[in-house]
Amino acid sequence: MTRLNARATEDTRLIEKVLGKEFAHVSAYRYNPAVIRIRIVDPRFAGKDLAEREQMVEPLLCQLPEAVYCDITLLLTLAPGEEDDSFANYEFEHAAKSSV
């Protein structure tokens, strides 16, 4: 079991289901009781800036229950190949242990 799978919850599985209907690769995990982190890797993000990428995702996020939506603190929207150049992606993969 990967570290991300070990922190999967009902909420993160719902996020992956909702976003997975539209995007190629979605990963979500609960960092601590108040924080959910999401990473989406999709070729349609290539050539788009952060605002354009978030506009593509936001309508789906709005379908989530408010309590889940409010816990999302990190939303990574990456095109394939951008993973290695993203410090935020490194933190997503190698998150420091939460003190909460």
N, C-alpha and C positions, 0 to 999 in steps of 0.2 A: 504494500500500500504506500503510495507516495505521501509526502508531507501534506500536500494540498488536499488529498482525499481524506486524510486523517482529521481535517478540520471542516469537513463538509457537514452541513446541517440541513434541516428541512428547508430553511430559508435560502441557502446557497443552491440547493438542488432546484428550487423553484426559479431562481434567477437564471440558472443554466438552461432550464427548460424554456422559459419565456424568450430569452435572448437567442438561444440555439435555434429557434424557428427561423431566424433571419440571418444569423452570422455563422461563419464557418467554424470557428473554434472559440468556445467560451469556457473560462475557468473562474470559479468564485470560491472563496473560503472566508470563514469567520475568523478574524484575527484575535478578537476578544469579544466579550459580551455586547459591546457597543459598536463594533467596527466590522464591516464587510468589505472585502477587496474583490474587484472584478478585473479580469483581463480578457479582451476580445482581440483576436487576430483574424483579420479578414482582408482579402486582396482589394476590396473596394475602398479601403482607407488610403491606399497609395495615392500620393499627390495631393491629399487633402490636409488642411490645417486642423488643429485641435478643435476649433469651434465647429467646423463642418462635420467632423467625426462625431462630436457630441450631439449635434442635431440629428444625425442618423440613428443614434442610440436612444435618445431621450423619449420618443414616443413609446418605445417598449418598456423603458423603466417606469413610465407613468402607469403602466398596467399592474405593477407590483403593489401589494398592500403597503399602506403608508408607513407602518412600523418597520418593514423591510427596507423600503426606499430611504428612510431617514438614517439607517445604519450604514449606507454606502458612503465610504469616505475616500476610496480610491477607485477610479475608473480608468483603466489603461485601454486605449484604442490604438492598436498597432497593425501596420501592414506586414505581411510576411517579410522576413529579413531584417526588420527593425528591432527585433528582440535583443540582440547582442549589443546594440548601441544605446539602449535605454537604461539609465540608472534606476528609474522607477520599476522597470521590469526585473532588474536584479533584486531590488527590495521585495518585490512580489514573490520571487522565487526563494529568497533567503531572508525572510523577515526575522528581525530580532525578536526574541521571546518577549511577549507582552507581560507587563507587571500587573495587569488587571486579571 
